[in-house]
Amino acid sequence: MSDPMVEGGEPVCWLERVCEGCGRLRERPGPEACEHCGALPGGGAPPASAPRRVPGRDRDAAGRARSGRPRDGLGRPLPYGAQGVMRQPEGVLRSGPQTLAEAQRLIDAGRPFHAHEVLEDRWKSGPEEERGLWRALAQFAVGLTHAARGNGTGAAALLDRAADGLAGWTAAPPYGIEAAALAAWARERAAEVPEVALVAPPLVSGGQFAG
């Protein structure tokens, strides 16, 4: 059975798992209409007679699925041709400490959407045994993104997933990652269903991004 979180051998961006129409977590992300509310990717609601599948998807230069629509500072899609905020370059190879330092810089600057792109790069390209850790951190950043957008339902769902993923790394987290503190904070915030921007605790203790 194919994995709904993998397309063409590449993990699917966690941001794509939250419906822009109803804010709920989608179990099968893709170009089809949301299974909860029927909204199409991009926030549009199809008429009753419209097919539920959107033909074609934007692709990057390497042929991977990636929306070509401009986005605002929190990653919300804008109309084609609008002036957006530049996204992080995709596929950058960084070490664990480099990834954490860049993600922290972006979170501190109020750009958790861009931080999630950095963390997903490490999730996709890092050591196999660390994939669960970087996936959880990417989910954490997506949770912050949806909270800043005012989507409390999506924020709670992703923060709860992040807490689940980080829970397995609390005993001996690599790179000085504050896995236990991040998991506890994420769980508490998820229970509150946050609809305002959150000030998250640091990813690494003491700001030391050492290997």
N, C-alpha and C positions, 0 to 999 in steps of 0.2 A: 504494500500500500504506500502511495506517495505521501510525503510529509507536506502538509499545507503550509508549513513555515519555510519551505525550500522551493526555489524556482530555478531550474536550470543548474542545479548543483550549488547555488548560492542562497544563504539564508535571506529571508524576506525581512525588510526593514520593520522594526516593531511599531513605528509610527503608523504604518499602513494597516495595523490590526485594529485601530480604533475608528469607528464610523464617524465621519464628519457630520452626519445628519442627526443621529441619536446619542452619540457619545459612548455607545456600548462597545465592548470588546468583541471583535469578530473572530470566530474560530477558523474560518476559511477565507483569508484575505485574498484579494484579487480584483479583477475588473468587473466581476458580477455585482449585482445589487446586494445591499446589506440584508442578511437573513433575518434581522430583527425589525427593521423599519422600511426596507425597500429602497433606501436612498442609494444613488450611484456614487462611486468614488468622485470626490470633488464637491459633494454636498447636494447634488441635484436629485430630485425625486422624479422617477420616470412616470409617464402617463400609464394608465392601466393597460393600454394596448401595446406598449413598447416592449421589445424583447429585453430580457433580464441580463444580457451579456453585452458589454461594450467592445466592439471590434478593435483589435490592435492596442498596443501600449507604446508609450514613449520608451526609447532605448538610448543608452549612452554609447560612446564611441566603440566600446568593447562588445556591444550587443546585449548588455544586461538591462533588465527592466529598471528604469528610473524616470520618474516624471520630469518632463521638460518645462513644466509650468513654473513661472517665477513664484517665489514665496516671500512672505513678510518675515520680520525678525523672529517670530515664534514658529516659523515653518508652515504657516497656513497658506494654501494655494491661492494665487492671484490669477486674474485672467491672463491668457497669453498676450504678450506685448506690454504688460504692465511693468513698472520699475520695481524690482524686488531687491531683497538682500542676498548677497552672494552666499551660496552654500559652501560647505567645506568640500575640498576636493576628495573624491572617493577613491579608495584603494591605496591610501598612503600607508606604507609599512613603518610602524613605530614600535619601539620596545614597550614593555609594560610600564616602566616609569615615565617614558615620554608620553604615552597615551594618557596616563593619569594626570600629568602636569597640564597637558593641553585641555583635557576635559574639565579640569578644575578651573583653569583660566576662563573658559567659556561659561561655565556655570556662574562663577563670580561676576562675570560681565552681564549676567541676565540673559544668556543665550543657551538655555538647556537643549533646545532643538539641535543646535550645532554641536554641542557636547555629545549628544546621542550618536551623531554621525561618526565622530571620532571613536567612540567606544565600540560602535558596530564594526568599524574597520578592524579593530583588534579581535573582535568576536569572530570575524570571518577569516582572518589571516593568522591568528595567534596559535599557540600550541593546543593540540586537541584536548589535552587534559585540563586546560583552563577555559574552554569554551563556555561552560556553564557560568563561570564567574563573570566574564565579560558580557554575556547575554543579560545577566541580572543587573549589571551596572548600566547597560543600555536601557533596560526597562525602567530603571530608576530615573534616568534622565528624561525618558519619554513621559513618565509620571509627572515630573516637574514641569515639563512642557505643557501638558494638558491642564495642570493646575493653573499655570500662568495664563492659559487661554480661557479660563473660567469653566472648563469642562470637568466638573468634579467627579462624574461617573467614570470617565476614562482615566482620570488621574488615580482614583482609588483602585481601579482594576489593575493598572500597571504597577503601582507602588506595592500592591499586595503580591503580585507575581515576583517583583524584585525581592521582596522580603523572603519569599519562599526560596528563591535561587541563592540568595546570600546566606541563608541559614546553614547551608552545607559547607560554608567556608569560614565559620566563626572560630574554629579550633586553631587553625594555623594559616591565616590568610597571607598570601604572598604580597610583596611590594609594600608592606605596611598598611594595606587597605583596612579601614575600620569596618569590617564586615558585620560584626555584632551590633555596633552602634547604628550603622546605616540600616540594618534589617529592623531593629527595634523602632527607629524613627519612622521608617517607611510604613511599618504595620500600624503605628499610632495614627499617622496622617491618613492612611487609607480608611481607617475607621471613622474619621471625621468627614470624609467625602469633600476634600478641599476644593474650593472654587475661587481661590485667590492665589497669587504667586507665593511660593514657599521659600523660606531661607533654609537651605539644607545644610546639614553638618558636613565637614570636610571629608573627602574620599579617603584621605591618608592622614594618619596621625602626625601632628607636628609639621605638616607641610613638607615632609621629607620624602621625595619621590625616588627612593633608592631601590635597587634590585635586591 
